Amino acid sequence: MPFPNTENIEIRLPKGMVFTHEQMFEFCEINDIKRVETDFENGFFTLIIKPMNTFKAALFTAQLLGAMISWNKTKKLGVVSAETAAFAVAELVWREADTSFVSFEKLGKELQSFLNGICLVLPTLLFEVSSTHLNAKKDLAKTQKYWMPAGTDYAVIIDLEKKEWHFFNRSTVYSTHHFSEKFIAPADLPNLEIDFEAIINEIGV
């Protein structure tokens, strides 16, 4: 089922009808849907089919994911996931991050469920990459409404258009930084530093 790379497509089910985890994953597999989120409001369950990233955002995200995987191979502190990992931020409400990391300490007994695609534990650290300032503002709003109140520890929202990144530290309040300033993670994620400006220069777009 091809979808244009523009805006989200929302499919609202009849009132009272919901998808189980298994039904949602089966629906995505049958229809070749790579990125999906869900909402549940006033008794209506909605599937939100997200467009694929732009070329620039996809390249940036790939480099970012590689940096996280490389760091985690050394530290072995948890699990790094790409954009297809969906997290339960509220009842029947699932959200995806472009890149995420969940510590083994936080996963605890939920590790196997997490590896099977049922992410009931919120990320220790997540990254959202936006190709436009408008989309970055939407990601900031989503982080303030869902990610942080649900229990995410740290979140970084990356605005490729303005070359800025915004950092949430266990709060819905964030700080704003230019790409010239490296991201240096808090002490519980030791030696994790990411140079966003270097990534931009490397991908060359």
C-alpha positions, 0 to 999 in steps of 0.5 A: 500500500503506497503512501505519499511522502507528505503528511500523516494519514489517519485511519479512525476505527468505529467507536469502541473498536481497537487494535491489539498489538498483534493486530496492529503489527499484522496490519502494518506487515500486510500493507507494507507500512513502516512507520505507524503511531496510534491515538485513542480519544473519546472512545475512537482508536486511530492509526496514524501512518507516518511518511518516510523521512526526507532524504536529508533527514534519513541520512542524518538519522542513519549517522545518528543511529550508527553513532548510538550503536557504536557507543552502546557496543562499547558501553553495553548499557542497553538497547538501541532502536531505530524508528520502527520501535513503538512505545506506549506513552498512554493507554492505546497511544503509541509513539515512535522516535527516530532513534532511541536507547533504553537502558537495561536497568530501565528495561528490567523484566520487560527486556524480552517483550521489548525485543518482541516489539512491545515497548512498555518501557519509555526510552532513556534517551530518544532523538527526533530528526526534523527536516523543517522547522515546522516539523521540529515544532511539532516534535517539541509539542509531542515530546512535551505532551507525551514523551516526557510525562510518560517517563522518558528520561532525556529527549533531543529534538533536532531541527535540520533547517535551523541547525539547532537541537533542543534538549529535554532533561526529565522535564517538559522544559527544554534548552536550545543549542546550535549545531556548533555545540556538541551534545554531551549526555548526562553522567548516567550515559557515560562518554556519549557525545555527538557532534551534529555539525560534523554529521551535517558536514559528512552527509554533505546535503 
